[in-house]
């Protein structure tokens, strides 16, 4: 599969690093991801990035876009080398480790408290996929995207 043929989140399976996407692909994948996450009880995000600063920037844009409260990064050590950062929505934890040889991108896993076909992992998505995404609306506006 080539980057040009990506139309759905499932099309990203098998990529080692996030492919470059057109603006239309980015919007389509963000919309599909929001729909899939609404069907989940909680999620985790894995971020493969060239540095801890890049990983944290990707996490913060994801949190803003989905209306998450920021995960605590008090003990996150700066690294100028490749890292894998994992954010856990349910327990608000955030861990990072230096790790060479990874690809680059976001891996998002939806979880369910009961066996559910909604639970899955999607990605790798570009680190900046949510950088230009509008912030989630408030729950009162009823779009469902913050009900994770």
C-alpha positions as CSV (number, residue, x, y, z in Angstrom):
1,X,0.0,0.0,0.0
2,X,1.2,3.5,-0.8
3,X,0.5,6.7,1.1
4,X,-1.6,7.9,-1.7
5,X,-4.1,5.0,-1.3
6,X,-4.8,5.6,2.4
7,X,-8.5,6.3,2.9
8,X,-9.2,4.7,6.3
9,X,-7.4,4.0,9.6
10,X,-7.1,0.3,8.7
11,X,-5.0,1.3,5.7
12,X,-2.2,2.3,8.0
13,X,-1.6,-1.3,9.2
14,X,1.8,-2.5,8.2
15,X,3.5,0.9,8.0
16,X,6.6,1.2,10.2
17,X,6.5,5.0,10.3
18,X,3.6,7.4,9.6
19,X,3.3,8.2,5.9
20,X,2.9,11.7,4.6
21,X,-0.7,12.5,4.1
22,X,-2.6,15.1,2.1
23,X,-4.9,17.6,4.0
24,X,-7.9,15.6,2.9
25,X,-6.5,12.3,4.1
26,X,-5.6,13.9,7.5
27,X,-9.1,15.3,8.0
28,X,-10.7,12.0,7.0
29,X,-8.5,10.0,9.4
30,X,-9.1,12.4,12.2
31,X,-12.8,12.2,11.8
32,X,-12.7,8.4,11.6
33,X,-10.5,8.2,14.7
34,X,-12.9,10.5,16.7
35,X,-15.8,8.2,15.7
36,X,-13.9,5.1,16.7
37,X,-12.8,6.5,20.1
38,X,-16.3,7.5,21.0
39,X,-17.2,3.8,20.9
40,X,-14.4,3.0,23.4
41,X,-14.3,3.5,27.2
42,X,-10.8,4.9,27.3
43,X,-7.6,4.9,25.3
44,X,-3.8,4.9,25.3
45,X,-1.5,6.7,23.0
46,X,2.0,5.6,22.0
47,X,4.3,8.1,20.4
48,X,7.4,7.2,18.5
49,X,9.3,10.5,18.2
50,X,12.8,11.8,17.5
51,X,13.0,13.5,20.9
52,X,11.0,13.8,24.1
53,X,10.1,17.4,23.2
54,X,8.6,16.2,19.8
55,X,6.7,13.5,21.6
56,X,5.3,15.8,24.2
57,X,4.2,18.3,21.5
58,X,2.4,15.6,19.6
59,X,0.7,14.5,22.8
60,X,-0.5,18.0,23.8
61,X,-2.0,18.6,20.3
62,X,-3.8,15.2,20.6
63,X,-5.1,16.1,24.0
64,X,-6.4,19.6,22.9
65,X,-8.1,18.1,19.8
66,X,-9.9,15.5,21.8
67,X,-10.6,17.6,24.9
68,X,-8.5,15.5,27.3
69,X,-7.1,17.1,30.4
70,X,-3.3,17.2,30.1
71,X,-1.5,14.1,31.3
72,X,1.1,14.8,34.0
73,X,4.6,15.0,32.7
74,X,6.4,16.0,35.9
75,X,9.0,13.2,35.7
76,X,9.5,13.2,32.0
77,X,13.2,13.5,31.3
78,X,14.4,15.5,28.3
79,X,15.9,13.3,25.6
80,X,17.5,14.5,22.3
81,X,17.4,11.0,21.0
82,X,14.5,8.8,19.8
83,X,11.8,8.1,22.4
84,X,8.7,6.1,22.9
85,X,6.2,7.9,25.1
86,X,3.0,6.2,26.3
87,X,0.0,8.1,27.7
88,X,-2.7,6.3,29.5
89,X,-6.0,8.1,29.7
90,X,-7.7,6.0,32.4
91,X,-5.0,6.4,35.0
92,X,-3.6,9.7,33.7
93,X,-0.1,8.3,33.5
94,X,2.7,9.3,31.2
95,X,5.9,7.4,30.7
96,X,8.7,7.8,28.2
97,X,11.8,5.8,27.4
98,X,14.7,6.3,25.1
99,X,14.5,3.8,22.3
100,X,16.5,3.7,19.1
101,X,15.3,1.9,15.9
102,X,11.7,2.9,16.1
103,X,9.7,4.4,13.3
104,X,7.9,7.7,13.9
105,X,4.3,8.4,14.5
106,X,1.2,8.0,16.8
107,X,-0.2,4.7,17.8
108,X,-3.6,5.1,19.4
109,X,-5.4,2.2,21.1
110,X,-9.0,2.3,22.1
111,X,-10.0,0.1,25.0
112,X,-13.3,-1.2,26.3
113,X,-14.2,-2.5,29.8
114,X,-16.0,-5.4,28.1
115,X,-15.1,-7.4,25.0
116,X,-15.9,-5.1,22.2
117,X,-15.1,-4.9,18.5
118,X,-14.5,-1.2,19.0
119,X,-11.2,-1.9,20.8
120,X,-8.3,-1.7,18.4
121,X,-5.0,0.0,17.7
122,X,-4.7,2.6,14.9
123,X,-1.6,4.0,13.3
124,X,1.1,5.0,12.8
125,X,-0.4,8.5,12.3
126,X,1.8,11.6,11.7
127,X,3.1,13.2,14.8
128,X,1.6,16.5,13.7
129,X,-1.8,15.1,12.7
130,X,-3.6,17.1,15.4
131,X,-1.4,20.2,15.3
132,X,-3.9,21.9,13.0
133,X,-7.0,20.3,14.3
134,X,-9.6,22.4,16.0
135,X,-9.9,21.8,19.7
136,X,-12.7,19.6,20.8
137,X,-15.9,21.3,21.6
138,X,-17.3,21.2,25.1
139,X,-19.5,18.3,26.1
140,X,-22.4,20.6,26.3
141,X,-22.2,21.2,22.6
142,X,-22.9,17.5,22.1
143,X,-20.6,16.4,19.3
144,X,-19.5,13.3,21.3
145,X,-15.8,13.7,20.7
146,X,-14.9,14.4,24.3
147,X,-16.9,11.4,25.7
148,X,-13.9,9.1,25.8
